[in-house]
Amino acid sequence: MEGTIDDLIQAFRASERPVVMTGLSLGWPDDSHPEGVRSEWASRASLDALLTEPSDFWQYFYPAGLEVNRREPNAAHHALAKLQRAGYIAHHITQAVDRLHQKAGSIDVVEVYGNLLTAHCGRCAERYGVTELGPLIDASSDGVPRCTNDGCGYPLRPTGTLWGEPLPPIAVQKAWDVAGEGDLFVALDCDLRTAPISLLPSVPLTKKTPLFVVAETASQYDRYATVVRSAAVTLLPDLVDRLLPDE
């Protein structure tokens, strides 16, 4: 059914354990995000590309990671952090891989796709920030960054989920668990088309928990949810002003 911001405000006020799920971009144009250009991302930033053409993979992935690392949170990210600090968000699940929620101040965010901003060694588990990868790539004869720990030298890989790779099971299980614990579930600008995350709103539905979908485009859950037809980046600052007038 069609809803309004007033309906969402009332739902937050009536809830003790609200769960929000945010999408990949949350205010960033789809074509400005690396994963927004699905065809090139799927071919050049995939698990298959990392394993078969690692130098080409890093030639594409490293600049994309640097570009995302330069981004700053927008009004929607800051609004969600304020709502969490005020107790209006018990759990936060995100499809985003840019860590902008954490930059804005959100804590305990469940990243179901991991993130683009770190890499790790598959042998010794040493971690590296994306800005540390450039010198390692330059120092490598084949353009593949390698672990710098003594006696290791193993090729690095991104911490986030690559195209064609299963999602991290611990994060997915955590998302399922907290979705079942909430007494309100709000999906904000989410791509609800790719399993298993596209199935997550079914968890509150099976428990008869109120489900809100805030998005400009239709989803498969619209007939089961209260739908607020708005971009989250537009709605969330207004929501904070109404729920937290003294902020």
C-alpha positions in Angstrom: 0.0 0.0 0.0 1.1 3.6 -0.6 2.4 5.3 2.5 3.8 8.7 3.5 6.7 10.0 5.7 4.1 10.4 8.4 3.3 6.7 8.3 7.1 6.0 8.6 7.5 8.4 11.5 4.6 6.7 13.4 6.1 3.3 12.7 9.5 4.3 14.1 7.9 5.8 17.2 5.9 2.7 17.8 8.9 0.4 17.4 11.4 -0.8 20.0 13.8 -2.7 17.7 13.8 -1.1 14.2 16.0 -2.7 11.5 17.0 -0.7 8.4 18.6 -2.1 5.3 20.3 0.3 2.9 21.2 -0.2 -0.7 24.4 0.0 -2.7 24.4 3.7 -3.6 22.1 5.6 -1.2 22.1 8.9 -3.0 24.9 8.3 -5.4 23.9 8.0 -9.1 24.1 4.3 -10.1 26.5 5.2 -13.0 28.9 6.9 -10.5 29.4 3.7 -8.6 31.7 0.9 -9.8 29.1 -1.7 -9.5 26.6 0.5 -11.2 28.2 -0.4 -14.6 27.3 -4.0 -14.2 28.7 -5.3 -17.5 32.3 -4.0 -17.0 32.3 -4.7 -13.3 31.0 -8.3 -13.8 33.8 -9.0 -16.4 36.8 -7.2 -14.9 36.1 -7.2 -11.2 34.9 -10.8 -10.9 36.4 -13.8 -9.1 37.2 -15.3 -12.4 39.1 -12.2 -13.5 41.1 -12.2 -10.3 42.1 -15.9 -10.8 42.7 -15.8 -14.5 43.8 -12.3 -15.4 45.0 -10.8 -12.0 47.0 -7.9 -13.5 44.0 -6.7 -15.5 41.8 -7.2 -12.5 44.0 -4.9 -10.4 44.3 -2.4 -13.2 40.6 -2.0 -13.1 39.8 -2.6 -9.4 42.5 -0.4 -7.8 41.4 3.0 -9.3 37.8 2.1 -8.6 38.6 1.5 -5.0 40.5 4.8 -4.8 37.6 6.7 -6.2 35.2 5.2 -3.7 37.7 5.9 -0.9 37.6 9.6 -1.7 33.9 9.9 -1.2 32.3 11.6 1.8 28.9 10.7 3.4 25.9 12.6 2.2 22.8 13.8 4.1 21.3 10.3 4.1 24.3 8.7 5.8 24.4 11.4 8.5 20.7 11.1 9.1 20.9 7.3 9.7 23.8 7.8 12.1 21.8 10.4 14.1 18.8 8.0 14.2 21.0 5.2 15.5 22.5 7.4 18.2 19.0 8.4 19.2 17.9 4.8 19.5 15.6 4.7 16.5 17.8 2.1 14.8 18.6 -1.2 16.6 20.3 -2.9 13.6 21.7 -1.6 10.3 22.2 -3.9 7.3 23.7 -2.5 4.1 24.5 -3.6 0.6 26.9 -0.7 0.3 30.6 -1.4 -0.1 31.9 2.1 0.5 31.9 2.4 4.3 30.2 5.8 4.1 27.8 4.7 6.9 30.7 4.2 9.2 32.3 7.4 8.1 29.1 9.2 9.1 29.2 7.6 12.5 27.0 4.5 12.2 28.3 1.5 14.2 27.8 -2.3 14.0 26.8 -2.1 10.4 26.3 -5.5 8.8 28.1 -5.3 5.4 26.5 -8.2 3.4 28.9 -7.6 0.4 32.0 -6.6 2.4 33.7 -3.5 1.2 35.9 -2.1 -1.5 38.4 -0.3 0.7 40.5 -3.1 2.1 42.4 -6.1 0.8 43.9 -9.1 2.6 46.4 -11.9 2.2 44.9 -15.3 1.6 47.7 -17.0 3.3 48.5 -15.1 6.5 45.4 -12.8 6.6 47.3 -9.6 6.8 45.1 -6.6 5.9 45.9 -3.6 3.7 43.9 -0.4 3.1 43.2 0.5 -0.5 45.6 3.4 -0.4 48.4 1.1 0.5 48.0 -1.0 -2.6 49.5 1.4 -5.1 53.1 1.0 -4.1 52.7 -2.8 -3.9 51.3 -2.8 -7.4 54.1 -0.6 -8.7 56.7 -2.8 -7.0 55.3 -6.0 -8.6 56.6 -7.2 -11.9 53.1 -8.4 -13.0 51.0 -5.6 -11.4 49.6 -7.9 -8.7 50.0 -6.6 -5.1 51.6 -9.1 -2.7 51.8 -9.5 1.0 54.8 -7.7 2.6 55.1 -9.9 5.7 58.5 -11.7 6.0 58.5 -15.0 4.1 55.0 -14.5 2.7 54.7 -12.6 -0.6 51.3 -14.2 -1.3 49.0 -12.3 -3.8 46.4 -10.1 -2.1 42.7 -10.1 -2.8 39.9 -7.6 -2.0 38.0 -8.1 1.2 34.7 -7.4 -0.5 32.6 -9.9 -2.4 33.6 -10.2 -6.1 31.1 -10.8 -8.9 30.4 -14.5 -9.2 31.4 -15.2 -5.6 29.2 -16.2 -2.7 28.5 -13.6 -0.1 30.3 -13.8 3.2 28.3 -16.4 5.2 28.9 -14.8 8.6 27.5 -11.4 7.4 24.6 -13.0 5.7 23.7 -15.1 8.7 24.0 -12.0 10.9 21.7 -10.1 8.5 19.1 -12.9 8.7 19.4 -13.0 12.5 18.8 -9.3 13.1 16.0 -9.1 10.5 14.2 -11.7 12.6 14.8 -9.8 15.8 13.3 -6.5 14.7 9.7 -5.2 15.2 10.0 -2.9 12.2 11.9 -3.4 8.9 12.7 -0.5 6.6 14.4 -1.0 3.2 15.9 2.2 1.9 16.9 2.5 -1.8 17.6 -1.2 -1.9 18.1 -3.4 -5.0 15.8 -6.3 -4.1 16.5 -8.3 -7.2 19.6 -10.5 -6.4 19.4 -13.5 -4.0 20.0 -14.1 -1.2 19.7 -10.5 -0.1 16.6 -9.9 -2.2 14.9 -12.5 0.1 15.7 -10.7 3.3 12.4 -8.7 3.6 10.6 -12.0 3.6 11.9 -12.6 7.2 9.9 -9.8 8.8 6.9 -10.7 6.6 6.8 -14.3 7.9 6.8 -12.8 11.5 4.1 -10.3 10.6 6.5 -7.5 11.3 5.7 -4.1 9.6 7.7 -3.7 6.3 8.4 -0.3 4.7 10.0 0.1 1.4 11.4 3.6 0.6 12.5 3.9 -3.0 11.7 5.7 -6.3 11.4 2.5 -8.2 9.1 -0.5 -7.8 10.2 -3.8 -6.1 8.8 -7.3 -5.8 7.8 -6.5 -2.2 5.6 -3.4 -2.9 2.4 -5.4 -2.6 3.3 -6.6 0.8 4.8 -3.4 2.2 4.0 0.1 3.0 5.7 1.9 0.1 7.0 5.5 0.4 7.8 6.6 -3.1 10.8 8.8 -2.4 14.6 8.6 -2.6 16.1 8.0 0.8 18.6 10.8 0.4 15.6 13.2 0.2 13.4 11.6 2.8 15.9 10.8 5.6 17.0 14.4 6.5 13.3 15.3 6.8 12.7 12.2 8.9 15.4 13.3 11.3 14.0 16.8 11.5 10.6 15.4 12.5 11.8 12.7 14.9 14.7 14.7 16.4 13.7 18.3 16.3 16.4 19.3 18.7 19.3 17.8 16.7 
